[in-house]
Amino acid sequence: MKLRDKVLVVFPHEGRKNSGGPEGFISQLIRPFKLRGIEVTAPVPTVLRSRWKRLIGQAEILLNPANILRTLQNSRYLLNQSVFIEAGMASARILWFMHHGFYEQFAPFIRPDQIVIYQPHCPELPWMEILGDEAEAVQQRKMEEKTVRDLIVRSSVLVLPNEGARSIYESLIGPDLDLHYIQSGAAIPSDVGLIPLDPQYTYLLYIGRRLPIKGFDIVREAFSKVYETRKDLRLIVCGSGEPLRDPGVIDVGFTSRIHDWIASVDCVVNTNRQSYLDLSVMETLAIGTPIIMTATHGHEVFRQFNSADLHCLISTEPSELAQRMTEVRRKDRSQACEHNPNHQLYTQEFSIPRYHERLHEFVNFVLSK
């Protein structure tokens, strides 16, 4: 593998396609394909015994006094160095980090002549995703913030999905940072099945964490108002959190069948107060299910698209969402997916081929530096 002529995406974990964030992004859009000018680090086994066994055969690493000192300061130093070499990062000219945690792990081994690219995937500054006021959470937030800021300083290029997402990270963008926009995409979920739902009801679906930034409280309040007059509506909630017992709400909890739920319901609801560019939204378009969404930050891009089944909210007020909910009707299940307005929008803008076109353009630019 000649990594001098390629961009190496640093993600030495297996990853799952139905996950959110960089894990789902890489598993869907990059790792399964043979792409020109780009590679992804192979998943590295995490069995410590086997890695220590490999290290024993590298006397120059084990007997280096500097490495011994660093290992006393960080017990995983030698193991991280082993992964850095084994995964090809040591021989790459360009390293593309999509999660700051991997930068923290491998930063000591990055040479000054290596180019670093960073693409965050959070709808907020990454360290703000650590919740809680207890001392441990506060300390972890400080450490994560330092890592992200160090990564930004070390990076030559910052990648975001569109201009709308820039405002989330504006405080981190300095004059010397080269900013590039690459609109994301999503894979068409394979083997999507239908979950049998009672045909007397019309079903809404909320996907994700039950947090204010995801707008779960907006959905909950809006549905409570609408349910007073529309007893035929049901709200299905997928995602981990405290169990819900609200009237008309079906709490599924965490599920590995999220694509089946998207295909089975009549409308998906996404009400982020801040948005990056959610995989779940693009997957909903691919499946062809109608969606109501707040067009905030990275999701502002959806305002420009024309689809009869894409309903963008300008504000995050529960009353506006409630009005949209009252208008939801049973979707036409006789229509083939490829004829649905949202699927047609997906094909035009968010399909894997369209994303790869944009990715190749970016990679060609970076390799020319």
BELVENBEL-V312536 format. One line per field, one symbol per residue. ss: DSSP state (H for helix, E for strand, - for the rest). burial: b if it has 16 or more other C-alpha atoms within 10 Angstrom, else e. Layout:
ss: ???
burial: ???
//
This chain:
ss: --HHH-EEEE----------HHHHHHHHH--------EEE-------HHHHHHHHH--HHHH--HHHHHHHHH---HHHHHHHHHH--HHH--EEEE--HHHHHHHHHH-----EEEE-------HHHH-----HHHHHHHHHHHHHHHHHHHH--EEEE--HHHHHHHHHH-----EEEE--------------------EEEEEE----HHH-HHHHHHHHHHHH-----EEEEEE----------EEEEE----HHHHHHH--EEEE--------HHHHHHHHH---EEEE--HHHHHHHH-----EEEE----HHHHHHHHH----------HHH-HHHHHHHHHH-HHHHHHHHHHHHHHHH--
burial: eebeebbbbbbbeebebbbbbbbbbbbbbbbeeeeebbbbbbeeeeeeeebeeebeeeeebeeeeebbeeeeeeeebbbbbbbbeebbbbbbbbbbbbbbeebbbbbeebeeebbbbbbbbbbbbbbeeeeeeeeeeeeebeebbebbeebbebbbbbbbbbbbbbebbeeebeeeeebebbbbbbbbbeebeeeeeeeebbbbbbbbbbeebbbbebbbebbbbbbeebeebbbbbbbeeeeeeeebbbbebeeeebbbbbbbbbbbbbbbbbbbbbbbbbbbbbbbbbbbbbbbbbbbbbeeeebebbbbbeebbbbebbebbbebeebeeeeebeebbbbbbbbebbbbbbbbeebeeeeeebeee
//
